[in-house]
Structure formats: C-alpha cells, structure tokens
Amino acid sequence: MKQLAGKKTVQDLLLIIIGSGLTALPVKCIYDPLDMVTGGFSGLSIIIKALTSWIVAGGIPLGVTSFVLNVPIFIAAYIKKGKEFVGKSFLAMVLLSVWLVIIPPIDMAENDFVIGTILGGCLMGLGIGLVLRANCTTGGTDMLAVLIHSKWKQFSVVRLIQIIDALIVVSGLYLFGWKSGLYAIFSIAVATKVSDITLEGLDVSRAVYILSDETQKISDVILSEMDRGVTGIQAKGMYTKQEKCMLLCVVSRKQIVWLKETVMEIDPKAFLIICDAREVWGEGFQSYSEKI
C-alpha cells in the first residue's frame, strides 16, 4: 500500500512539473507576443506587463506578476480552507511562475494568429489537463472563485470562474483590440477541449437504456455476441402503470451502431436512451491499476 502511494506521489509530481511547464510555454511564447489574453492570472499578467512597460523596460515579468497575484490568494485559502485544500496546488503555482521566468521569450507562432490560437490552445489544454490529473490546479482564478463562493454561496464556483475569466478577457480585448481578443476566445475553446481529452481520454463509452417487450432476446445477444454485461432494472410506466424490465448496458463507441441496429431488428418498437459515459471502471473497461 505504501509502495502504491509512493508511486502515485512521484507520478503526481511529474504531472505537475510537466503540466505547469506546458501551461507556461504558450503564455510566454505565444499569447504574450500576440497580445492574446486568455483569462486566468496568466492573462492578467500579460495585461499588467503591457501597462507597466513605461515604468519597467519590457514591463514587469510574467512570472513575477503571476506569483505576486497568487500569494495573497493562497494565504487566504490556507487560512479559510486549510493546508489540505491548498496542498499540491501551491507547488503547481510556484512551478508555473518559475517556468514563466526561465522559458526564453521565443515567438513560437511567428506572429501568425491562426497558428498561435491552435498551438497555444493545444499546449495550454494539455498542460492544464496534466495538472488536473494530479488532482490540483495552478491557482489563480480557480482558487479565487472558491474563496468568493465560500462567502457568497449563491454563486457557483464554475460560474465565478467564468465571470472572472470573462472580465480578464474583455480587459485584454479593450487594451489590445478585437483581433487579439477574438483569437484568444477561440484559443480558450481549443484549450478546454484538449484539457477534457487529456483528463478523460478520447474513448468515451456509451451507457444505453433499453425498454422493450423483447428484453430477454436483446440481453442474450448483448451477452453472447458483444461480450458485454447487461443489467435488468424493474421500471414502471407512470402513464400505463405497467411494469417492465429496462436493460442497462455500457458499450464502447465502436459498438454503439451495431447495438442500435441489432435492437431495432429484434424489436422495431424498442425505446433507447443513449448517454455519454465519461469514465467506466471495471471488467471490460478501465482498471485502476492500469491508470496508476
């Protein structure tokens, strides 16, 4: 058990180091040169750097601003939520700030907004996804939103993050112009998609609910030809007051078309509900030992 915990700790540390580096890379080498503000404290750091360029040559460095903005937030979070809540996120925040300082200022997109939007979004999404897989964040607006939520419960954490990030993006749009702002919004969309894929994988399974008068035939086919488990659930139609057996099975994305066609062949009047199953653990799918 201790060996397993130790392996998980090392894995999380590597994820945080690599993830924070990949998150910092597009901020320093793509978004900053293109004046693209994609939200978060990293985006706010780009704004502050531009606004302070007349005070300090080149403006206050991104890593310094990011660290200074985050420290009071983490202190407040430590006081309010305790060290367990702050945990690994503090390490991720510090590493992000360090990466922002040590990464050389190279224009990776070569002043091309399309390349910058796609490449920046992919790198940012991959980095955020890796950090999230270590069960932490890089702080910033996420931590701030949690603190605000603890004071005003009527606002959800997700909604607060959206509001704060939107204000930062709009500020960047006002400062740098609509072109940078719109490309930044597209890059956020790319980053969100890539981080979801990094966190959950591409192979999203399907949960299928089947209501039919031929449940036995359908379940026999699923068990024998698809080699998938199937569960029968007693259900009651509230209009007809009739009790029926509803089948529940989880299949891979590749199997869903075959399953639909097979069910319709057996019972053209069957009723199917198909849902995305983001993660499926157990026999025939993922096992926890494979993940770690």
C-alpha positions in Angstrom: 0.0 0.0 0.0 2.9 2.4 0.9 4.6 1.5 -2.4 1.4 2.3 -4.3 1.1 5.6 -2.5 4.7 6.4 -3.2 4.3 5.6 -6.9 1.3 7.9 -7.1 3.1 10.7 -5.4 6.0 10.5 -7.9 3.5 10.4 -10.8 1.7 13.4 -9.5 4.9 15.3 -9.1 5.9 14.6 -12.7 2.5 15.6 -13.9 2.7 18.9 -12.0 6.2 19.7 -13.3 5.4 18.8 -17.0 1.9 20.2 -16.8 2.9 23.6 -15.3 5.7 23.9 -17.9 3.3 23.2 -20.8 0.9 25.7 -19.4 3.6 28.4 -19.1 5.0 27.8 -22.6 2.2 29.2 -24.7 1.7 32.1 -22.2 5.3 33.2 -22.6 6.0 32.2 -26.3 2.6 32.6 -28.0 0.0 34.6 -26.1 2.3 37.3 -24.8 3.9 38.1 -28.2 0.5 38.1 -29.9 -1.2 40.1 -27.1 -3.7 37.4 -26.6 -5.3 37.4 -23.1 -6.9 34.0 -22.5 -8.1 34.6 -18.9 -6.7 33.5 -15.6 -3.9 35.2 -13.7 -1.5 34.4 -16.6 -3.7 36.5 -18.9 -3.9 39.2 -16.2 -0.1 39.1 -16.1 0.1 39.9 -19.8 -2.1 42.9 -19.2 0.0 44.2 -16.3 3.2 43.6 -18.3 1.8 45.8 -21.1 0.6 48.5 -18.7 3.9 48.7 -16.8 6.1 48.8 -19.8 6.6 52.6 -19.3 7.8 52.0 -15.8 10.0 49.0 -16.3 11.7 48.2 -19.5 9.6 45.5 -21.2 7.1 45.6 -18.3 7.0 43.5 -15.1 8.0 39.9 -16.0 5.0 37.5 -16.3 6.4 35.0 -13.7 6.8 37.7 -11.1 3.3 39.1 -11.6 1.8 35.6 -11.6 3.5 34.8 -8.3 2.7 38.1 -6.6 -1.0 37.9 -7.6 -1.3 34.3 -6.4 0.4 34.5 -3.0 -2.3 36.5 -1.2 -5.0 34.2 -2.7 -3.2 31.1 -1.4 -2.6 32.7 2.0 -6.4 33.4 2.2 -7.2 29.9 1.0 -4.8 28.4 3.6 -6.5 30.4 6.4 -10.0 29.7 5.2 -9.7 26.1 3.9 -6.6 24.7 5.5 -3.4 23.2 4.1 -5.1 20.1 2.7 -7.1 22.3 0.3 -4.1 24.3 -0.8 -1.8 21.2 -1.0 -0.2 20.4 -4.3 -1.8 23.5 -6.0 0.7 25.7 -4.3 3.6 23.7 -5.8 1.9 23.9 -9.2 1.5 27.7 -8.9 5.2 28.2 -7.8 6.4 26.0 -10.7 4.2 27.8 -13.2 5.7 31.1 -12.0 9.3 29.7 -12.3 8.6 28.3 -15.8 7.3 31.8 -16.8 10.7 33.2 -15.7 13.1 30.7 -17.1 11.4 29.9 -20.5 13.1 32.1 -23.1 10.8 34.7 -24.9 10.6 33.0 -28.3 7.8 33.8 -30.7 6.6 30.3 -31.5 3.7 31.4 -33.7 5.9 33.8 -35.7 3.2 36.5 -35.5 0.5 34.1 -37.0 -2.7 34.3 -35.1 -4.2 31.1 -36.5 -1.1 29.1 -35.6 -1.0 30.8 -32.2 -4.6 30.1 -31.5 -4.4 26.4 -32.3 -0.9 25.6 -31.0 -1.4 27.8 -27.9 -4.7 26.2 -27.1 -3.3 22.6 -27.6 -0.3 23.3 -25.3 -2.4 25.1 -22.7 -5.1 22.4 -22.7 -2.5 19.6 -22.4 -0.7 21.4 -19.6 -3.9 22.1 -17.6 -5.2 18.6 -18.2 -1.9 17.1 -16.8 -2.1 19.3 -13.7 -5.7 18.4 -13.1 -4.8 14.7 -13.4 -2.6 15.3 -10.4 -5.7 16.5 -8.6 -4.7 20.1 -8.2 -4.7 23.4 -10.1 -2.3 26.2 -10.8 -4.3 28.5 -8.5 -5.3 31.9 -9.9 -8.9 32.4 -10.8 -9.8 28.8 -9.7 -8.7 29.5 -6.1 -10.2 33.0 -6.1 -13.5 31.6 -7.2 -13.6 29.1 -4.4 -12.9 31.8 -1.8 -15.6 34.1 -3.2 -18.0 31.1 -3.2 -17.3 30.4 0.4 -18.5 34.0 1.2 -21.4 34.2 -1.3 -22.9 30.7 -1.8 -25.5 31.9 -4.3 -22.7 31.9 -7.0 -21.4 28.5 -8.1 -17.6 28.1 -8.4 -17.9 27.3 -12.1 -19.9 30.5 -12.7 -17.5 32.6 -10.7 -14.5 31.3 -12.7 -16.4 32.1 -15.9 -17.2 35.6 -14.7 -13.6 36.4 -13.6 -12.0 35.0 -16.7 -14.5 36.8 -18.9 -13.6 40.1 -17.2 -9.9 39.5 -17.8 -10.5 38.5 -21.5 -12.7 41.6 -22.0 -10.0 43.8 -20.4 -7.5 42.3 -22.9 -9.8 42.9 -25.8 -10.2 46.6 -24.7 -6.5 47.0 -24.3 -5.1 45.1 -27.3 -8.1 45.3 -29.8 -10.8 43.0 -31.1 -8.5 40.8 -33.2 -6.4 39.6 -30.3 -9.5 39.2 -28.2 -11.4 37.1 -30.6 -8.5 34.8 -31.3 -8.0 34.5 -27.6 -11.6 33.3 -27.2 -11.1 30.7 -29.9 -7.9 29.5 -28.2 -9.7 29.1 -24.9 -12.2 26.8 -26.7 -9.3 24.7 -28.1 -7.6 24.6 -24.7 -10.9 23.5 -23.0 -11.4 20.6 -25.4 -7.8 19.4 -25.2 -7.8 19.5 -21.4 -11.0 17.5 -21.4 -9.4 14.9 -23.7 -6.2 14.8 -21.6 -8.3 14.4 -18.4 -10.8 11.9 -19.7 -9.4 10.3 -22.8 -10.8 10.1 -26.3 -12.6 6.7 -25.9 -15.8 7.9 -24.3 -18.1 4.9 -23.7 -21.9 4.9 -24.1 -24.4 4.0 -21.5 -27.6 2.5 -23.1 -31.0 2.2 -21.5 -33.4 -0.1 -23.5 -37.1 -0.5 -22.9 -38.6 -3.4 -25.0 -41.0 -6.3 -24.9 -38.1 -8.5 -26.1 -35.6 -7.8 -23.3 -34.6 -11.4 -22.9 -33.7 -11.8 -26.6 -31.8 -8.4 -26.6 -29.9 -9.3 -23.4 -28.9 -12.7 -24.8 -27.5 -11.1 -27.9 -25.5 -8.5 -25.9 -24.1 -11.2 -23.6 -23.2 -13.7 -26.3 -22.3 -11.6 -29.4 -21.0 -8.4 -27.8 -19.4 -10.0 -24.7 -20.7 -7.1 -22.6 -22.6 -7.2 -19.3 -26.2 -6.2 -19.1 -28.4 -5.3 -16.1 -32.1 -5.7 -15.8 -33.9 -2.9 -13.9 -37.5 -3.1 -12.9 -39.3 0.0 -14.3 -42.9 1.2 -14.2 -44.6 3.4 -16.8 -46.4 6.1 -14.9 -49.0 6.6 -17.7 -49.8 2.9 -18.4 -49.0 1.8 -14.8 -47.4 -1.3 -16.4 -44.1 -2.8 -15.1 -41.4 -3.6 -17.5 -37.8 -4.7 -17.4 -35.4 -2.0 -18.5 -31.9 -3.0 -19.7 -28.8 -1.1 -18.9 -25.5 -1.8 -20.6 -22.3 0.1 -21.3 -20.6 -0.3 -24.6 -17.6 1.3 -26.4 -18.2 4.0 -29.0 -17.4 1.5 -31.8 -20.1 -0.9 -30.7 -23.0 1.6 -30.4 -24.1 1.5 -34.1 -24.2 -2.3 -34.1 -26.2 -2.4 -30.9 -28.8 0.1 -32.2 -29.2 -1.9 -35.4 -29.5 -5.2 -33.6 -32.1 -3.9 -31.1 -34.2 -2.4 -33.9 -34.0 -5.7 -35.8 -35.3 -7.7 -32.7 -37.9 -5.1 -31.7 -38.6 -2.1 -34.0 -40.7 -0.6 -31.2 -37.9 -0.6 -28.7 -37.2 2.6 -26.8 -33.5 3.5 -26.4 -31.7 6.2 -24.4 -28.0 6.7 -25.2 -25.8 8.7 -22.9 -22.1 9.5 -22.8 -20.3 7.7 -20.0 -17.2 9.8 -19.3 -15.4 7.1 -17.4 -16.2 3.4 -16.9 -14.2 1.4 -14.4 -14.4 -2.4 -14.1 -14.1 -5.6 -16.1 -14.0 -5.0 -19.9 -13.1 -1.3 -19.5 -10.5 0.6 -17.4 -8.9 -0.8 -14.3 -7.5 1.4 -11.6 -4.1 -0.5 -11.7 -3.7 0.5 -15.4 -4.3 4.1 -14.6 -1.5 4.3 -12.0 
